[in-house]
Amino acid sequence: MFFSILVPVYNVEKYLRECLESIRRQTFEDFEVIVVDDGSTDASSVICDEYAAMDERFRVFHRENGGITSVRKAGAARASGEYLVNVDGDDVIEEDFLFEMHRLITEKSPDLIACGRKLITENGEFLLEWLNDIEEGYYAGESLTVFTSKLLYDKNREGFNCGCVGWGITTKIVKTSIFKECINKVDNRVVKGEDLVAFLYMMQKAKSVLTSNYSGYHYRQQPSSIMHTHQMEDLHRQAILRDEIYRGVGTDSAMISRASVCVFAETYKLLLQLIGPATSYRQFMDIIQVIENYHLFDCIKKMDIFRQRFSFTGMMKVLVVRFRCWWILYNYEMRKMKRELA
């Protein structure tokens, strides 16, 4: 068996048939499909069973809801292919996806492939293409060190990303043995960002990486996605994710510094999502207190601030937070929100 395709499923009945059909119609046919139904309450379970009955390459496992990280662990444990591919249950892949991945693997036998992807709407309409921010090629030995040095930067100060390669575990095709070992290191409590944590662990094990701008994976943007739900509990998840990120980067001081920029940007973004033009200063400070309790802004102490090339505004935000000038920060963001509404 060459490929094991892991499909996590949770209440995606609207898109699931399209997803599974895109896999079934692959031109490269040496693969198995491991579908893990994470306690769906809609018709997803029935659709999974339909495909298992239709095509012997599809195996379905139903389980109680446990979250995406534990789903990936459960699926990986059952994988027997040489390489593992992740396809989320509401996404699709182009019919030559596996053929192209197989072609790349037979050329160089990398431990991991990082490719691009296309972003589509709920209705499947093309929005944009996300490609790697590094030259296509094979990285091993000294060149792999160069590749690693370009990981985990936050070019636009927008939060976590993988740096020179695209975000998401679905754009990483990896040797199954490496995936199994690395996904099992990720804390099950990580429900957002498990992709990044697993990837960082994979990069500790990988001896070779091949990058490609082939973008045959279609990622569906959904307002209801877990990645677009913002609540106070996200701050708790953020703290868990932060700890996992630091474990994932190890002792490399440059990686720790870049990781800290990402932690800061993501925390600041969550702060803005929790406040609005009508937020009082007392309410604002209640949120800040939660952030302080989780020590989320302590990441600034791990940054090499003056090497991060912050914009003037970005540097001011970092310094205001560093010295806990909360009244200044509150007034700045309130004025900014009110100007945007005017």
C-alpha positions in Angstrom: 0.0 0.0 0.0 1.5 3.3 -1.0 -0.8 5.9 0.5 -3.0 5.9 3.5 -5.6 8.7 3.4 -7.0 9.9 6.7 -10.4 11.6 6.6 -11.6 13.1 9.9 -15.4 13.5 9.8 -17.7 15.5 12.1 -21.1 16.8 11.0 -20.1 17.5 7.4 -23.0 15.8 5.6 -23.4 18.7 3.2 -19.9 18.2 1.7 -18.9 14.7 2.6 -20.0 12.9 -0.5 -18.1 15.4 -2.7 -15.0 14.8 -0.5 -15.1 11.0 -0.6 -16.0 11.0 -4.3 -12.9 13.1 -5.1 -10.8 10.5 -3.3 -12.5 7.5 -4.9 -11.9 9.0 -8.4 -8.1 9.3 -8.0 -6.2 8.3 -11.1 -3.5 6.8 -8.9 -5.2 3.8 -7.2 -2.8 2.3 -4.7 -4.3 3.7 -1.6 -6.5 3.0 1.4 -9.0 5.5 3.0 -9.4 5.6 6.8 -12.5 7.5 7.6 -12.9 8.4 11.3 -16.4 9.6 12.3 -15.9 11.6 15.5 -19.5 11.1 16.9 -21.4 12.9 14.1 -25.0 13.7 14.9 -26.1 14.4 11.3 -26.1 12.0 8.3 -22.3 11.9 8.0 -22.2 8.5 9.6 -24.6 7.0 7.1 -22.6 8.5 4.2 -19.4 7.1 5.6 -20.9 3.6 5.7 -22.2 4.0 2.1 -18.7 4.4 0.8 -17.3 1.6 2.9 -19.9 -0.7 1.3 -19.3 0.7 -2.2 -15.5 0.6 -2.2 -13.3 -1.9 -0.3 -10.5 0.7 -0.1 -12.6 2.7 2.4 -12.6 1.7 6.0 -14.9 3.5 8.5 -14.4 3.8 12.3 -17.2 5.3 14.4 -16.3 6.7 17.8 -17.5 9.1 20.5 -16.6 12.7 20.0 -13.0 13.3 21.1 -11.7 16.2 19.0 -9.6 16.6 16.0 -6.2 15.7 17.5 -7.5 12.4 18.9 -9.2 11.6 15.6 -5.9 12.0 13.7 -4.2 9.7 16.3 -6.9 7.1 15.9 -6.7 7.2 12.1 -2.9 7.1 12.0 -2.8 4.0 14.3 -4.7 2.1 11.6 -2.7 3.3 8.6 -0.6 0.8 6.7 0.5 2.9 3.7 4.1 4.1 3.1 3.0 7.7 3.1 0.1 9.4 4.9 -2.3 12.0 3.4 -4.8 14.1 5.4 -8.0 15.2 3.7 -10.6 16.9 5.9 -14.2 15.8 5.4 -15.4 19.1 3.9 -12.5 19.5 1.5 -11.8 17.9 -1.9 -8.7 16.9 -3.9 -8.2 17.0 -7.6 -8.2 13.7 -9.4 -4.5 13.7 -10.1 -3.5 14.7 -6.5 -2.2 11.3 -5.5 -0.6 10.8 -9.0 1.3 14.0 -8.6 2.4 13.2 -5.0 3.5 9.7 -6.1 5.5 11.3 -9.0 7.3 13.6 -6.6 8.0 10.9 -4.1 9.5 8.5 -6.7 11.9 11.2 -7.8 13.5 11.9 -4.4 11.8 9.8 -1.7 11.5 12.7 0.7 10.4 12.2 4.3 7.8 15.0 3.8 6.3 16.9 0.9 4.9 20.5 1.4 2.6 21.6 -1.4 0.2 24.4 -2.1 -3.6 24.5 -1.9 -6.6 26.4 -3.3 -9.1 28.2 -1.1 -12.8 27.7 -2.1 -16.1 29.0 -0.8 -18.8 26.9 0.8 -20.3 26.4 -2.6 -17.0 25.3 -4.1 -16.1 28.5 -6.0 -12.4 29.3 -6.3 -11.2 32.2 -4.1 -7.4 32.2 -4.2 -4.3 30.0 -4.3 -1.9 29.6 -1.4 1.6 28.6 -2.4 4.8 28.1 -0.5 7.0 31.1 0.1 10.2 29.3 -0.8 11.7 27.9 -4.0 10.4 24.6 -5.2 12.9 21.9 -4.6 14.5 19.2 -2.5 16.0 20.1 0.9 18.3 17.8 2.8 21.6 18.2 4.7 22.8 21.8 4.8 19.9 22.9 2.5 17.4 21.5 5.1 19.0 23.8 7.7 18.2 26.7 5.3 14.6 25.5 4.9 14.2 25.2 8.7 15.5 28.7 9.3 12.6 30.0 7.2 9.9 28.2 9.3 7.5 29.8 11.8 7.8 33.4 10.9 4.9 35.7 10.9 5.4 37.8 7.8 2.2 39.9 8.2 1.8 39.7 12.0 -1.4 37.8 11.6 -0.8 34.9 14.0 0.5 31.4 13.7 1.7 30.1 10.4 4.3 27.6 9.2 6.5 30.3 7.6 7.9 29.5 4.2 5.4 26.6 3.6 1.6 26.7 3.6 -0.5 26.4 6.7 -2.2 23.1 7.5 -1.5 19.4 7.8 -3.5 18.7 4.7 -0.7 20.2 2.6 1.9 17.9 4.1 2.4 14.4 2.7 4.6 12.6 5.2 6.0 9.1 5.7 3.5 7.3 7.9 6.1 6.2 10.4 7.0 9.8 11.1 3.4 11.0 11.2 2.4 8.3 13.7 5.3 9.2 16.0 4.7 13.0 15.8 0.9 13.1 16.0 1.0 11.1 19.2 3.1 13.8 20.8 0.4 16.4 20.4 -1.8 17.1 23.4 -5.4 16.0 22.7 -6.6 19.3 24.2 -5.2 21.2 21.2 -8.3 21.8 19.1 -6.9 24.7 17.0 -3.4 24.7 15.7 -2.7 21.0 16.0 -1.6 21.2 12.4 1.3 23.5 13.3 2.3 21.5 16.4 2.4 18.2 14.5 4.4 19.8 11.7 7.0 21.2 14.1 7.4 17.7 15.6 7.7 16.3 12.0 10.5 18.7 11.2 12.4 17.4 14.2 12.3 13.9 12.6 12.4 14.7 8.9 15.8 14.4 7.1 14.5 15.6 3.8 11.7 17.8 2.5 10.4 18.4 -1.0 8.4 21.6 -1.7 6.0 21.9 -4.6 3.6 24.6 -5.7 1.2 22.0 -7.0 -2.2 23.0 -5.4 -4.5 20.1 -6.0 -6.0 20.3 -2.5 -9.1 22.5 -2.2 -9.7 23.9 1.3 -13.3 24.9 1.9 -13.7 28.2 3.9 -16.7 27.9 6.2 -18.1 30.5 8.6 -19.1 27.7 10.9 -15.7 26.1 11.0 -14.0 25.6 14.4 -11.3 28.0 13.1 -13.8 30.8 13.0 -15.3 30.4 16.5 -14.0 32.9 19.0 -14.9 32.7 22.7 -13.2 33.4 26.0 -12.3 29.7 26.2 -10.1 30.2 23.2 -7.6 31.9 25.5 -7.3 28.7 27.5 -6.8 26.8 24.2 -4.2 29.4 23.2 -2.2 28.7 26.4 -2.2 25.0 25.6 -1.2 25.6 22.0 1.6 28.0 23.1 3.1 25.3 25.4 2.9 22.7 22.6 4.5 25.2 20.1 7.5 25.8 22.4 7.9 22.0 22.9 7.7 21.6 19.2 10.5 24.1 18.4 12.8 22.7 21.0 15.9 24.7 22.1 16.6 26.6 18.9 16.7 30.2 20.0 15.9 31.6 16.6 12.8 29.4 16.3 11.7 30.3 19.8 11.9 34.0 19.0 9.9 33.5 15.8 7.4 31.3 17.6 7.0 34.0 20.3 6.1 36.6 17.6 3.4 34.2 16.4 2.1 33.7 20.0 1.9 37.4 20.5 0.1 38.1 17.2 -2.4 35.3 17.7 -3.1 36.4 21.3 -3.5 40.0 20.2 -5.9 38.9 17.5 -8.0 37.0 20.0 -8.1 40.0 22.3 -9.5 42.1 19.4 -12.1 39.4 18.7 -13.3 39.6 22.3 -13.9 43.3 22.4 -16.1 45.8 20.6 -16.8 49.5 20.4 -19.2 49.2 23.4 -16.7 47.4 25.6 -16.0 49.2 28.8 -12.6 49.6 30.3 -13.6 47.3 33.2 -14.7 44.6 30.7 -11.5 45.1 28.8 -9.5 44.6 31.9 -11.4 41.4 32.8 -10.2 40.0 29.5 -6.7 41.2 30.1 -6.8 39.5 33.5 -7.6 36.2 31.8 -4.7 36.7 29.4 -2.4 37.6 32.3 -3.5 34.5 34.2 -2.4 32.3 31.3 0.8 34.4 30.9 0.1 34.7 27.2 1.8 38.0 26.6 4.9 36.7 28.5 6.0 35.5 25.0 7.4 39.0 24.5 10.2 38.1 26.9 11.3 35.3 24.5 11.4 37.6 21.4 14.5 39.2 20.0 12.3 42.2 19.4 14.7 44.4 17.4 15.4 41.6 14.9 11.8 41.0 14.1 11.4 44.0 11.7 8.2 45.2 13.3 6.4 48.2 11.7 6.4 51.3 13.8 2.8 50.6 14.9 3.6 46.9 15.5 6.6 47.9 17.7 4.4 50.3 19.7 1.9 47.6 20.4 4.6 45.2 21.6 6.1 47.9 23.9 2.7 49.0 25.2 1.9 45.4 26.1 5.4 44.7 27.4 5.1 47.5 29.9 1.4 46.8 30.7 0.1 50.2 29.6 -3.5 48.8 29.3 -5.3 52.2 29.4 -3.3 53.4 26.4 -4.0 50.1 24.5 -7.7 50.3 25.4 -8.1 53.9 24.2 -6.1 53.2 21.0 -8.3 50.2 20.0 -11.6 51.9 20.9 -10.7 54.9 18.8 -9.7 52.7 16.0 -12.9 50.7 16.1 -15.1 53.8 16.2 -13.2 55.3 13.2 -13.8 52.1 11.2 -17.5 52.3 12.0 -17.8 56.0 11.1 
